[in-house]
Amino acid sequence: MIRNVGEGVAIAVDSIRANKLRSALTILGVVIGVTTVMTIASMVQGIRSQIFNAIETAGPTAFYVLRFFSQTPLNPDRLPYEVRIRPIVQSSDADAIRRIPEIGYSAMWVQLFQRMEYQGERTGGVAVFGADSRYMEIQGGTLLRGRFFTPGELKGGEVTVLEVDVAERLFGRIDPLGRVIRIGPKALRVIGIYQKPDNIFEPPGQEIGAVIPFETARQNFRYDETNSLFIAVKPRLGVSVAEAQDLVTVALRRARNLRPGTPNTFDLISQDQILEVIGNFTSYFFVAMVALSSVALLVGGIGVMAIMMVSVTDRTKEIGLRKALGATRREILWQFLVEAATLTLIGGLLGILFGLASGELLKYALQLESGVPLWSAALACVVSIAIGLTFGLYPANRAARMDPVEALRHE
């Protein structure tokens, strides 16, 4: 068996050398399919790692209270009536949560999307959080220079703390501290520069640009109270997220005078739930891309079948001679199956090399801590061999069934 495998591999390699262009076109579909699978696997792995590291950096015990989250569809008009009539999140809700002994932090936040400008230099729409001086305790990050908000500034001070990448984009080598920039319609003075967690995940179009006092945001900016307002909550040390969420649920139901059996008029979302939602999204994306790459693999498999049929026809006399010398149908079948599997395995190995290169390009372009998972490389090899065996079965069976006398007469 081992000798037959080696012989089949040697014959396949010789066939590829003799018909380089035909062989290259044959395995091109396999190369494209494997490269696509490995590239997508690398990207999904990198995104998941970024999200996990960001949550670990920011503190996995933080969670949020929103008007609605889990029931949010793409079309708000399709919300159930009982969700559409929910009251907006208010400061009184945050106060009720803050009074819980097991809760260490509770405050109203708002998320805005605004353009930022300084002396002609502008950004696109970036996320601007209206929060307080404990923002980094919840979201993570490092204060590089300057300071965060004083108690007086939290009441509506015209100040901001910029994210370092946005600050460099606006100011270049100029020291931004003390200078006035425009965030949307409002002029604000820069009092600090902070760096978000290195591994934070930012969806496209949602780059974090700045933090401003919540009252400043509430008084000077327009926003959708339905979706932009939320309460950031963090339990005291030693209190689990599940326990804290139960306590918050009870406190909010009491504050909103909800009767027993009445559904909640708010949603709680933890870091784990965010991870689960994005994890599900990346899984669906991965499955969709695998389905698309399967088309390339199918085309590659059909190409393998075609080239193997040509190979069987070209080597009809050789098959007849081997049978005349005592080769069994099983040996002939095995030889051609090994040839087909070798052909597709070479395509798979080339796909792995291109996939590794694509993974490195993604790592550089998207600034992901990405790496091609080992399981995807092993899966690529297995799939490549399986394609060769599957699509090479018919040509191999045809060769094995040849009559040796007729084969020897073939011209």
GIJOUR-V730811 format. One record per residue. N is the residue number from 1. RES is the residue in three letters. OMEGA is omega in whole degrees, 0 to 359 (* if undefined). D_FIRST is the distance of its C-alpha to the first C-alpha in whole Angstrom. Layout:
# GIJOUR-V730811
N | RES | OMEGA | D_FIRST
N | RES | OMEGA | D_FIRST
This chain:
# GIJOUR-V730811
1 | MET | 180 | 0
2 | ILE | 179 | 4
3 | ARG | 179 | 5
4 | ASN | 178 | 5
5 | VAL | 179 | 6
6 | GLY | 180 | 9
7 | GLU | 179 | 10
8 | GLY | 179 | 10
9 | VAL | 180 | 12
10 | ALA | 179 | 14
11 | ILE | 180 | 15
12 | ALA | 180 | 16
13 | VAL | 178 | 18
14 | ASP | 179 | 20
15 | SER | 179 | 21
16 | ILE | 179 | 23
17 | ARG | 182 | 24
18 | ALA | 182 | 26
19 | ASN | 188 | 27
20 | LYS | 183 | 28
21 | LEU | 180 | 31
22 | ARG | 180 | 29
23 | SER | 180 | 26
24 | ALA | 178 | 28
25 | LEU | 181 | 30
26 | THR | 185 | 27
27 | ILE | 182 | 26
28 | LEU | 179 | 29
29 | GLY | 178 | 30
30 | VAL | 179 | 27
31 | VAL | 181 | 28
32 | ILE | 181 | 32
33 | GLY | 181 | 30
34 | VAL | 178 | 28
35 | THR | 180 | 31
36 | THR | 181 | 34
37 | VAL | 183 | 32
38 | MET | 178 | 32
39 | THR | 180 | 36
40 | ILE | 178 | 37
41 | ALA | 179 | 35
42 | SER | 181 | 37
43 | MET | 179 | 40
44 | VAL | 179 | 40
45 | GLN | 180 | 39
46 | GLY | 180 | 42
47 | ILE | 180 | 44
48 | ARG | 178 | 44
49 | SER | 179 | 44
50 | GLN | 182 | 47
51 | ILE | 181 | 49
52 | PHE | 180 | 48
53 | ASN | 179 | 49
54 | ALA | 180 | 52
55 | ILE | 178 | 53
56 | GLU | 181 | 52
57 | THR | 185 | 55
58 | ALA | 182 | 57
59 | GLY | 188 | 57
60 | PRO | 182 | 55
61 | THR | 180 | 59
62 | ALA | 173 | 60
63 | PHE | 191 | 61
64 | TYR | 176 | 63
65 | VAL | 182 | 65
66 | LEU | 176 | 65
67 | ARG | 171 | 67
68 | PHE | 177 | 64
69 | PHE | 188 | 60
70 | SER | 181 | 58
71 | GLN | 186 | 60
72 | THR | 175 | 60
73 | PRO | 177 | 58
74 | LEU | 180 | 58
75 | ASN | 182 | 62
76 | PRO | 180 | 64
77 | ASP | 181 | 66
78 | ARG | 176 | 64
79 | LEU | 174 | 64
80 | PRO | 183 | 66
81 | TYR | 183 | 69
82 | GLU | 176 | 69
83 | VAL | 181 | 67
84 | ARG | 182 | 69
85 | ILE | 178 | 73
86 | ARG | 176 | 71
87 | PRO | 178 | 74
88 | ILE | 177 | 73
89 | VAL | 185 | 72
90 | GLN | 179 | 75
91 | SER | 178 | 76
92 | SER | 176 | 78
93 | ASP | 178 | 74
94 | ALA | 178 | 73
95 | ASP | 180 | 76
96 | ALA | 179 | 76
97 | ILE | 182 | 72
98 | ARG | 182 | 74
99 | ARG | 179 | 76
100 | ILE | 183 | 73
101 | PRO | 183 | 73
102 | GLU | 182 | 69
103 | ILE | 181 | 69
104 | GLY | 183 | 69
105 | TYR | 175 | 69
106 | SER | 182 | 70
107 | ALA | 175 | 71
108 | MET | 173 | 72
109 | TRP | 173 | 69
110 | VAL | 178 | 69
111 | GLN | 179 | 67
112 | LEU | 171 | 68
113 | PHE | 188 | 66
114 | GLN | 170 | 69
115 | ARG | 180 | 69
116 | MET | 186 | 70
117 | GLU | 172 | 72
118 | TYR | 177 | 74
119 | GLN | 176 | 76
120 | GLY | 176 | 74
121 | GLU | 185 | 71
122 | ARG | 172 | 69
123 | THR | 168 | 66
124 | GLY | 177 | 65
125 | GLY | 179 | 65
126 | VAL | 179 | 64
127 | ALA | 176 | 64
128 | VAL | 182 | 67
129 | PHE | 168 | 67
130 | GLY | 187 | 71
131 | ALA | 179 | 70
132 | ASP | 186 | 72
133 | SER | 178 | 72
134 | ARG | 181 | 69
135 | TYR | 185 | 67
136 | MET | 176 | 64
137 | GLU | 180 | 64
138 | ILE | 185 | 63
139 | GLN | 183 | 61
140 | GLY | 179 | 60
141 | GLY | 183 | 61
142 | THR | 175 | 63
143 | LEU | 184 | 66
144 | LEU | 183 | 66
145 | ARG | 176 | 70
146 | GLY | 185 | 73
147 | ARG | 172 | 73
148 | PHE | 191 | 73
149 | PHE | 172 | 76
150 | THR | 177 | 79
151 | PRO | 179 | 80
152 | GLY | 181 | 83
153 | GLU | 180 | 80
154 | LEU | 180 | 79
155 | LYS | 177 | 82
156 | GLY | 180 | 81
157 | GLY | 182 | 81
158 | GLU | 184 | 80
159 | VAL | 179 | 77
160 | THR | 172 | 73
161 | VAL | 185 | 71
162 | LEU | 170 | 68
163 | GLU | 192 | 64
164 | VAL | 181 | 64
165 | ASP | 179 | 62
166 | VAL | 178 | 64
167 | ALA | 179 | 67
168 | GLU | 180 | 65
169 | ARG | 183 | 65
170 | LEU | 190 | 69
171 | PHE | 184 | 70
172 | GLY | 181 | 68
173 | ARG | 180 | 70
174 | ILE | 177 | 73
175 | ASP | 184 | 74
176 | PRO | 185 | 73
177 | LEU | 179 | 75
178 | GLY | 182 | 79
179 | ARG | 184 | 78
180 | VAL | 176 | 78
181 | ILE | 175 | 76
182 | ARG | 171 | 76
183 | ILE | 188 | 73
184 | GLY | 182 | 74
185 | PRO | 191 | 78
186 | LYS | 174 | 78
187 | ALA | 183 | 79
188 | LEU | 181 | 78
189 | ARG | 181 | 78
190 | VAL | 180 | 75
191 | ILE | 182 | 75
192 | GLY | 176 | 72
193 | ILE | 179 | 68
194 | TYR | 178 | 65
195 | GLN | 178 | 61
196 | LYS | 179 | 59
197 | PRO | 184 | 56
198 | ASP | 187 | 54
199 | ASN | 182 | 51
200 | ILE | 181 | 53
201 | PHE | 179 | 52
202 | GLU | 174 | 54
203 | PRO | 179 | 53
204 | PRO | 178 | 54
205 | GLY | 181 | 58
206 | GLN | 177 | 59
207 | GLU | 179 | 59
208 | ILE | 186 | 61
209 | GLY | 186 | 64
210 | ALA | 172 | 67
211 | VAL | 177 | 69
212 | ILE | 178 | 72
213 | PRO | 182 | 75
214 | PHE | 181 | 74
215 | GLU | 176 | 78
216 | THR | 178 | 78
217 | ALA | 183 | 75
218 | ARG | 185 | 77
219 | GLN | 191 | 80
220 | ASN | 184 | 79
221 | PHE | 173 | 76
222 | ARG | 178 | 75
223 | TYR | 179 | 72
224 | ASP | 181 | 71
225 | GLU | 182 | 72
226 | THR | 188 | 70
227 | ASN | 187 | 67
228 | SER | 182 | 68
229 | LEU | 174 | 69
230 | PHE | 180 | 67
231 | ILE | 175 | 68
232 | ALA | 185 | 66
233 | VAL | 175 | 66
234 | LYS | 179 | 64
235 | PRO | 173 | 65
236 | ARG | 180 | 66
237 | LEU | 179 | 64
238 | GLY | 178 | 63
239 | VAL | 182 | 63
240 | SER | 179 | 60
241 | VAL | 181 | 59
242 | ALA | 179 | 59
243 | GLU | 180 | 62
244 | ALA | 179 | 64
245 | GLN | 177 | 63
246 | ASP | 180 | 64
247 | LEU | 178 | 68
248 | VAL | 179 | 68
249 | THR | 180 | 67
250 | VAL | 182 | 70
251 | ALA | 181 | 72
252 | LEU | 177 | 72
253 | ARG | 178 | 72
254 | ARG | 181 | 76
255 | ALA | 181 | 77
256 | ARG | 176 | 76
257 | ASN | 178 | 78
258 | LEU | 181 | 75
259 | ARG | 176 | 75
260 | PRO | 181 | 73
261 | GLY | 178 | 70
262 | THR | 180 | 71
263 | PRO | 175 | 68
264 | ASN | 177 | 68
265 | THR | 180 | 69
266 | PHE | 175 | 67
267 | ASP | 172 | 63
268 | LEU | 177 | 62
269 | ILE | 180 | 59
270 | SER | 177 | 57
271 | GLN | 180 | 55
272 | ASP | 179 | 52
273 | GLN | 176 | 53
274 | ILE | 179 | 53
275 | LEU | 180 | 49
276 | GLU | 180 | 48
277 | VAL | 181 | 50
278 | ILE | 177 | 48
279 | GLY | 177 | 45
280 | ASN | 179 | 45
281 | PHE | 181 | 46
282 | THR | 178 | 43
283 | SER | 178 | 41
284 | TYR | 179 | 42
285 | PHE | 180 | 42
286 | PHE | 180 | 38
287 | VAL | 180 | 37
288 | ALA | 181 | 39
289 | MET | 176 | 38
290 | VAL | 178 | 34
291 | ALA | 179 | 35
292 | LEU | 180 | 36
293 | SER | 178 | 33
294 | SER | 177 | 31
295 | VAL | 178 | 33
296 | ALA | 178 | 32
297 | LEU | 178 | 28
298 | LEU | 178 | 29
299 | VAL | 177 | 30
300 | GLY | 179 | 27
301 | GLY | 178 | 25
302 | ILE | 177 | 27
303 | GLY | 178 | 27
304 | VAL | 179 | 23
305 | MET | 181 | 23
306 | ALA | 182 | 26
307 | ILE | 177 | 24
308 | MET | 176 | 21
309 | MET | 177 | 23
310 | VAL | 180 | 25
311 | SER | 179 | 22
312 | VAL | 180 | 21
313 | THR | 182 | 25
314 | ASP | 185 | 25
315 | ARG | 181 | 22
316 | THR | 180 | 23
317 | LYS | 179 | 23
318 | GLU | 179 | 20
319 | ILE | 179 | 18
320 | GLY | 180 | 21
321 | LEU | 180 | 20
322 | ARG | 179 | 16
323 | LYS | 179 | 17
324 | ALA | 179 | 20
325 | LEU | 173 | 18
326 | GLY | 179 | 16
327 | ALA | 181 | 13
328 | THR | 177 | 13
329 | ARG | 182 | 14
330 | ARG | 180 | 11
331 | GLU | 178 | 9
332 | ILE | 179 | 12
333 | LEU | 182 | 12
334 | TRP | 181 | 9
335 | GLN | 183 | 10
336 | PHE | 175 | 13
337 | LEU | 178 | 13
338 | VAL | 177 | 11
339 | GLU | 182 | 14
340 | ALA | 180 | 16
341 | ALA | 179 | 15
342 | THR | 180 | 15
343 | LEU | 182 | 19
344 | THR | 177 | 20
345 | LEU | 176 | 19
346 | ILE | 176 | 21
347 | GLY | 179 | 24
348 | GLY | 179 | 23
349 | LEU | 175 | 24
350 | LEU | 177 | 27
351 | GLY | 178 | 28
352 | ILE | 178 | 28
353 | LEU | 178 | 30
354 | PHE | 178 | 32
355 | GLY | 177 | 33
356 | LEU | 178 | 33
357 | ALA | 179 | 36
358 | SER | 178 | 37
359 | GLY | 178 | 38
360 | GLU | 178 | 40
361 | LEU | 177 | 42
362 | LEU | 180 | 43
363 | LYS | 181 | 43
364 | TYR | 186 | 46
365 | ALA | 184 | 47
366 | LEU | 180 | 48
367 | GLN | 178 | 48
368 | LEU | 171 | 46
369 | GLU | 187 | 44
370 | SER | 175 | 41
371 | GLY | 181 | 37
372 | VAL | 181 | 34
373 | PRO | 180 | 32
374 | LEU | 182 | 29
375 | TRP | 181 | 28
376 | SER | 177 | 29
377 | ALA | 178 | 26
378 | ALA | 179 | 23
379 | LEU | 179 | 24
380 | ALA | 179 | 24
381 | CYS | 181 | 21
382 | VAL | 180 | 20
383 | VAL | 180 | 22
384 | SER | 179 | 21
385 | ILE | 180 | 17
386 | ALA | 178 | 18
387 | ILE | 179 | 21
388 | GLY | 180 | 18
389 | LEU | 183 | 16
390 | THR | 184 | 19
391 | PHE | 176 | 21
392 | GLY | 184 | 18
393 | LEU | 182 | 18
394 | TYR | 177 | 21
395 | PRO | 180 | 20
396 | ALA | 179 | 16
397 | ASN | 178 | 18
398 | ARG | 179 | 21
399 | ALA | 183 | 18
400 | ALA | 184 | 17
401 | ARG | 183 | 20
402 | MET | 174 | 22
403 | ASP | 185 | 23
404 | PRO | 180 | 23
405 | VAL | 179 | 26
406 | GLU | 181 | 27
407 | ALA | 180 | 25
408 | LEU | 179 | 26
409 | ARG | 186 | 29
410 | HIS | 177 | 29
411 | GLU | * | 31
